[in-house]
Every structure is written in C-alpha cells, then in structure tokens.
Amino acid sequence: MRQLLFLSFLLTHLSLWSQLDQLFLVDGSILMGEILSEDTLGTKFRLNTNQDTILVSQSDIIKKFSNDGSMIFFSKGRYHVVRGHYLQISTGIGPNYGGSFHLNAYYAKRFTPGFSAGFGAGYSVLAEFDHFVNYEFITPHFYGRQYLTKLNKPDRFYLTGKLGYALALGSRSFGLKSYKGGASLEGGFGFQWASKKKTKFSVEFAYYLQKSSAQFGNTNSFFDPGFIDQSSIFFERRIFFRNILRLNADLN
C-alpha cells in the first residue's frame, strides 16, 4: 500500500514538473513556475512555490523551457517557435533576364518542429529584354519548409519548395497581343535567426521556373499599344528562369 502511495505521489509531481516553465540560471539553480513576459530588462516570472512574481535578468539565464513545447528559448530572450500556425509575408527581387519582382503570402502549419507546410498565393512581375515586355501573374501554390539545423541552434538553415499555377493578369505592353501562364516550381535555401519578437525574419535564395506562352505582333500606334497588325502576329512558348533573393517575415 505504501509503495502504491509513493508511486502515485511521484507520478503526480512528475506531471506537475512537466507542466511548469523552467529557468536555468548561471549559478546552477533552476526556477519553476510560469514565464509571464520578456523584454530587454529581463524575464518576468511567477514562482511555483509561493506565487511571487520576480524579474530575472537576461544575463543570469542560461536557457529556458516553455511548458507547452511551442517555443525553444536562447540567451537574451531570443527564441524559436516550433509549434502552431503562422502567416508568412515574403517579398523578393530577381536580377537576371530583365529582372522580376515577387510578393507572396502563405498560411502554414508546423507539423513537426522541423517541417511546416501550407498554401498561399503570389503576385509577380517578370520583365523580358527580348521584347521589352512585363508579364504579370497571380500564382496560387502549395508551400513547404524543412529545417536542416537542430533545434538547439539559435540560427537555423532550411530548404523550401513551392508548386503552383500562374494565372496571367493581361497587362498591356507594346507588341504584346496576349499571354498565358502555366505551371510554376520554386526551390530555395534560407537562413532564419531567433529573436525576441513574435515575428521571425529570414533571408532566402531561390530559383524559380514558370511555363508561359505569348502572342506578339507589330504595333503602329504609340498611343494604343494594344493595337496589333494582325498580319504580323507570331506565337512563342517560353519557360521563365529567375534567381530570386527573398526577405520573409513569419507572423506567429
């Protein structure tokens, strides 16, 4: 009977221990309780023993653990979010083949601490020197990200992939009668760093491919670039290749 009571007591305390936030300090002590807030001054912490609220200097903290497992903490209040959903806003430019501009938004879920996936849409402008034309597209696509770095690193490297279908917006340019979009594919390599804020920034280098087709012709009107000499129309199929430098923000 005593053994059963002791086992029940031990399991209860282990369960309570696992539900508490923990602060590991430079002097070797461990504080158990609840992380209330964090700023540059320190971490506001409610002790589990007497419910007192204290402010612990960031310089005195070696590491922290959150009780829900959604965050991994590092020195000076920086942390990674490893669970839950997030909204990513991304902007990028491509210098090659006339240049390009990209603006994307994704809604994604972290299925594991290292992998997330979701869906979104992007707006892109692809310039082309051959015909001095700008193509505009809206591209719904699926999105995935896989981290390559272990969770205990404040700076994390990752791979991304996107698969979608570009829809032409039909912008008017000299000599361009019409154009269509097509399937798009993108792969990237990025770097994200831990911060004190909920918004996490990352820099990404990506390679973008997209199918398209267009009809061109000679225009005789400066004031109406959409007026095309019908006898001069010709058709081209193309695949756009773009190197892209992206700046991303994850809104948690």
C-alpha positions in Angstrom: 0.0 0.0 0.0 2.8 2.4 0.9 4.5 1.6 -2.4 1.4 2.5 -4.3 1.0 5.8 -2.4 4.6 6.6 -3.1 4.3 5.8 -6.8 1.1 7.9 -7.1 2.9 10.8 -5.3 5.9 10.5 -7.6 3.8 10.4 -10.8 1.8 13.4 -9.7 4.9 15.5 -9.0 6.5 14.5 -12.3 3.3 15.5 -14.1 3.3 18.9 -12.4 7.0 19.3 -13.1 6.5 18.8 -16.8 3.7 21.4 -16.9 5.9 24.2 -15.5 8.2 26.7 -17.3 11.8 26.3 -16.2 14.6 28.9 -16.0 18.2 27.5 -15.7 20.4 30.2 -14.1 24.2 30.7 -14.2 24.6 29.9 -10.5 23.2 26.4 -11.1 19.7 27.0 -9.7 16.5 26.1 -11.5 13.4 28.2 -11.1 10.0 26.5 -11.7 6.9 28.4 -12.5 5.4 30.5 -15.3 7.0 32.9 -17.8 4.7 35.9 -17.8 6.6 38.3 -20.2 10.0 39.2 -21.6 11.8 42.3 -22.6 15.3 43.8 -22.6 15.4 44.2 -18.8 14.7 40.5 -18.2 12.1 37.8 -17.8 9.0 38.3 -15.6 8.5 35.0 -13.8 5.9 33.7 -11.4 7.4 31.2 -8.9 5.5 28.0 -8.4 6.5 27.7 -4.7 4.9 30.9 -3.3 3.3 32.5 -6.4 5.6 35.5 -6.1 6.5 37.4 -9.2 10.1 38.2 -9.9 12.2 39.8 -12.6 15.2 37.7 -13.7 17.9 39.5 -15.6 18.6 38.0 -19.1 22.3 37.8 -18.3 21.6 35.4 -15.4 19.6 32.9 -17.6 21.4 30.1 -19.4 18.3 28.6 -21.0 14.6 28.4 -20.7 11.9 25.8 -21.5 8.3 26.6 -22.1 5.7 24.2 -20.7 3.7 23.8 -23.9 6.7 22.9 -26.1 5.8 25.6 -28.6 9.0 27.7 -28.1 12.7 27.0 -27.8 14.5 29.7 -25.8 18.0 31.0 -26.0 20.1 33.7 -24.3 19.0 37.3 -24.1 15.3 36.4 -24.6 15.6 35.1 -28.1 13.5 32.1 -29.1 12.2 30.0 -32.0 8.5 29.0 -32.4 8.3 25.3 -33.2 4.6 24.6 -33.0 1.3 26.1 -34.2 0.3 28.0 -37.3 1.8 31.1 -38.9 1.3 33.6 -41.7 4.4 34.3 -43.9 4.8 37.5 -45.9 7.5 37.4 -48.5 9.0 39.9 -51.0 11.7 39.2 -53.5 13.6 40.5 -56.5 15.3 38.7 -59.3 18.2 40.4 -61.2 18.6 38.2 -64.2 16.8 38.1 -67.7 15.4 41.6 -67.3 14.5 41.4 -63.6 11.5 40.4 -61.6 9.5 41.3 -58.6 7.6 38.9 -56.3 5.2 39.4 -53.4 3.8 36.3 -51.6 1.7 35.3 -48.7 1.3 31.9 -47.1 -0.7 30.3 -44.3 1.2 27.3 -42.9 1.2 24.8 -40.1 4.2 23.4 -38.3 3.6 19.6 -38.4 6.8 18.9 -36.6 9.4 21.3 -35.1 11.4 20.9 -38.3 8.8 20.8 -41.0 5.9 23.1 -42.0 3.6 23.2 -45.0 0.7 25.3 -46.2 -0.8 27.2 -49.1 -0.8 30.7 -50.4 -0.7 33.0 -53.4 1.8 35.3 -55.0 1.9 38.3 -57.3 4.9 38.5 -59.7 6.1 40.8 -62.5 8.6 39.2 -64.9 10.4 41.5 -67.3 11.9 40.4 -70.6 14.5 42.2 -72.6 13.8 40.3 -75.9 10.5 42.0 -76.5 10.7 44.8 -73.8 7.6 43.3 -72.1 6.5 43.0 -68.5 4.3 39.9 -67.6 2.1 40.0 -64.6 0.9 36.9 -62.8 -1.1 35.7 -59.8 0.1 32.3 -58.7 -1.8 30.1 -56.1 0.6 27.4 -54.8 1.5 24.9 -52.1 4.4 25.7 -49.8 6.7 23.5 -47.7 9.8 24.3 -45.5 12.2 21.8 -43.9 14.8 22.9 -41.4 18.3 21.5 -41.7 19.6 22.7 -38.3 19.0 21.2 -34.9 16.5 22.9 -32.5 19.2 23.9 -30.0 20.7 26.3 -32.5 19.6 30.0 -32.5 20.3 30.3 -36.2 18.6 27.8 -38.5 19.1 26.9 -42.1 16.3 25.5 -44.2 15.0 24.3 -47.6 11.8 25.5 -49.2 9.7 24.2 -52.1 6.7 25.8 -53.9 4.4 24.3 -56.6 1.7 26.3 -58.2 0.0 27.5 -61.4 0.5 31.1 -62.7 -2.6 33.0 -63.9 -1.9 35.8 -66.4 -3.3 39.3 -65.4 -3.2 40.6 -69.0 -1.1 43.7 -68.8 -0.7 45.8 -71.9 2.7 46.3 -73.5 3.9 47.3 -76.9 3.6 44.5 -79.4 2.1 42.0 -76.9 -1.3 40.7 -78.1 -1.9 38.2 -75.3 -0.2 35.8 -73.0 -1.0 32.9 -70.7 0.5 31.5 -67.5 1.4 27.9 -66.6 2.8 25.6 -64.0 5.4 27.1 -61.7 8.1 25.5 -59.5 10.5 27.0 -57.0 13.2 25.7 -54.7 15.1 27.7 -52.1 17.7 27.8 -49.4 17.2 30.1 -46.4 18.5 31.3 -43.1 16.3 32.3 -40.1 17.5 33.7 -36.8 15.9 33.6 -33.3 14.6 36.9 -32.0 12.8 38.4 -29.0 9.7 39.2 -31.1 6.9 37.0 -32.3 7.7 38.0 -35.9 10.6 35.9 -37.2 12.6 37.1 -40.2 14.6 35.1 -42.7 16.6 35.6 -45.9 16.2 33.2 -48.7 17.9 32.4 -52.1 15.5 30.7 -54.6 15.4 29.5 -58.2 12.1 30.0 -59.9 10.7 28.3 -63.1 7.4 29.0 -64.8 5.8 28.0 -68.1 4.1 30.6 -70.3 3.1 31.4 -73.8 2.5 34.7 -75.7 1.4 36.2 -79.0 3.3 39.1 -80.4 2.9 41.5 -83.3 3.9 44.8 -84.7 2.1 47.9 -83.3 1.7 51.1 -85.4 0.2 53.2 -82.7 2.2 54.8 -79.9 -1.0 55.9 -78.1 -2.6 52.5 -78.3 0.0 49.7 -77.7 -2.8 47.1 -77.8 -3.4 47.8 -81.5 -1.6 45.0 -83.3 -1.1 44.5 -87.0 -2.9 41.1 -87.4 -0.7 40.0 -90.3 2.4 40.2 -88.1 1.3 38.1 -85.2 3.5 35.2 -84.1 3.3 32.8 -81.2 6.0 31.8 -78.6 6.2 29.3 -75.9 8.7 30.0 -73.1 9.9 29.0 -69.7 10.9 31.7 -67.3 14.0 31.1 -65.2 14.6 33.6 -62.3 17.1 33.8 -59.4 15.3 35.4 -56.5 16.5 37.0 -53.3 13.7 36.9 -50.7 13.1 38.6 -47.4 10.5 36.7 -45.3 8.5 37.5 -42.2 6.7 34.8 -40.2 3.8 36.2 -38.2 3.2 33.8 -35.3 
